[in-house]
């Protein structure tokens, strides 16, 4: 039902009469003599208000602004205006109505001007009650949710506020309003701050400093003051969290921060817990929203450090020690907020001083203990786990500044105790994850490795990995735990022979379990993450392969096969990392038998196949130009991709070499090293392994891989040529004139690059020609095999015999015989044709099956050899090719 259908004809008359009354009143107020007609004004307004008892229409708003502002301005001299003002404002506390649907198009413009008019009324009116009522009207208009279709929507009203001057007027008004209406004004500003443009306006006008300063003046504990503080904190939170859309960075001066310090102290000692948490959250949000906030000068950082740590021991005589944490949710959240603030300010020199003065490391280590002393807060189990988690996040960042304090605090022992206690219960896996992450970060941040080795950290983490791999499902959380443990163990064990010897047997088991999980995952396991595969490779590399005790186990356990199996199915980023390990492994002659004998899931996938596939994938990602067969397309830029070519053509900074930058994180250098070691350094061992294991290796490489190998084998020389070209360009750019001999040498080196690339391209073309020639020779050979067995000569006899056995009609038999003779002649002509690309044959056995394709209408003949050396021919000719006369004879018989 439309909006216009809701109203009756009587409403239509009231609508027009009400508008006429407002227009008459406006005309009277515009005239200088009409302004003096007080009784006329009151009568017109009274009649209008009587007609609008259900609510003011949106079309009335443009004509209602002028009388309302005039009455508010004149109310100081004429008390009779108070009554119509109150009645009008009372009606405005009802929803504004639409008379018809089309009124919604103009409602936004009408409301925009009306909001500005209400703001002007606030400035000119002198009565506090009227001011309070106007504020109630504004608050109602920006918060009321419409319930009927004829009411103006909240979305439209909020859009009108954003485009009006009401926010600026309220900001100008807040400096002068009396205390009685300050809280309603704050509530309106809070509701307006929920709109990002208005919140940004408050930021740019510097309202936050005034709000904080206004709170500092109030020290009473009345209910009104409590409401003002709560609303102010909510307003500050809304403005600070608003995204910056105008490029104005919010600011807080040092005086405001000092006031917040006193505000925090009062709330901690005498206020409510939720209000104390709000102030701490405001400080945290201010640090996030204002990166350059100088919080240390205000002294609030010292108070935060006292509240966060000093009360843990009960030995300080500061004001903060008077406050004791209780096992309540509000106190736990307060402590977490304080620690987070210190984490954000971790790099500030004043923060380091605060942490040192309050013995932050010892306090965190104390919180990691499951049993607290009597004077400390006795958190319940769930709250204690939350506190331990936040302490585990903070410990690595704090301890890098106080390494000696950390080693003496006993925190490592308590972390290891947490791991040992909760590992075998299969609970609190998130706590175990945070413990492992904390240890990994502590080891990476430079804490003395000797400290962790003395506490046998690597043994504890290795036992944890073994228990997980043998007993738990490998979901994402469990994989993350294993990942952190592997990284920590790798950092501890590498370059330390004693640790490698201690973990020798366990490392072998861990290696076997991880790769078996990848190759043969159980149904309940989640697919292994890429980070875990990389961490496992680094662990095997550092702890097993580079360990003299376990290196032989790596080869005995088919470690090269495991690497290649992972590389076959892994994504490119994992393949690149594994190639580094593979290149290192190929240095050892013990890798040769496994390299020679490895085969992938498809039997055609061997060592060269997988490396050539990765090489082509890398060149495709870099945009290297190759033709459809993978041959070099541009001799002068045989290895260059799009980015390298652009860097060379721009000829920018000569301090960096695009050719060398191209090798960073690239798979091609690693592949070139691995293939060079296998095909050149260990060539004799490769031949010996090939003969022992009776497997083809370098002589069974596919043509497309042979083409790629031509580039791989010359990668080092081609890359050196690129570097020499860059040297020449750099010399020309800086204007250095070389000696003639040096110029000639440089020129010869560059020409050697072009000559080598030209040679590679010729070799690739030769491989293509040999591949085509082999295909042609193969087809000729199989046709020769057919001629050798003289099947074509025996086919005629077989046709006659088959026709005699199956058909008694002479006409059909003779027609069939002639048809086959003509067909065989066509085959012979096709065989003699030199355009071999027009036909193709496939077979299951070299001498018993052939498919001949003669064009669009293909005829297929299968020749099957029998035990008595005779043959039977099966044709796909249709009987509709027989002459009509022959068909009639057949039908008669």
Secondary structure by P-SEA (a helix, b strand, c coil): ccccccccaaaaaaaaaaaaaaaaaaaaaaccccccaaaaaaaaaaaaaaaccccccccccccaaaaaaaaaaaccccccaaaaaaaaaaaacccccccccccccaaaaaaaaaaaaaaaaaaccccaaaaaaaaaaaaaaacccccccccccaaaaaaaaaacaaaaaaaaacccccccaaaaaaaaaaaaaccaaaaaaaaaaaaaaaaaaaaaacccccaaaaaaaaaaaaaaaaaaaccccccbbbbbcaaaaaaaaaaaaaaaccccaaaaaaaaaaaaaaaaacccccccccaaaaaaaaaaccccccccccccccccccccaaaaaaaaaaaaaaaaacccaaaaaaaaaaaaaaaaaaaaccccccccccccaaaaaaaaaaaaaaccccccccaaaaaacaaaaaaaaaaaaacccccaaaaaaaaaaaaaaaaaacccaaaaaaaaaaaaaaaaaaaaaccccccaaaaaaaaaaaaaaaaaccccaaaaaaaaaaaaaaaaaaaaaaaccccccccccaaaaaaaaaaaacccccccccaaaaaaaaaaaaaaaaaacccaaaaaaaaaaaaaaaccccaaaaaaacccccccccaaaaaaaaaaaaaaaacccccccccccccccccccaaaaaaaaacccccccaaaaaacccaaaaaaaaaaaaaccaaaaaaaaaaaacccccccccaaaaaaaaaaaaaaaaaaaaaaaaaaaaaaaacccccaaaaaaaaaaaaaaaaaaaaaaaaaaaaaaaaaaaaaaaaaaaaaaaaaaccccaaaaaaaaaaaaccccaaaaaaaaaaaaaaaaaaaaaaaccccccccccccccccbbbbbcccbbbbbbbbbccccbbbbbbccccccccaaaaaaaaac
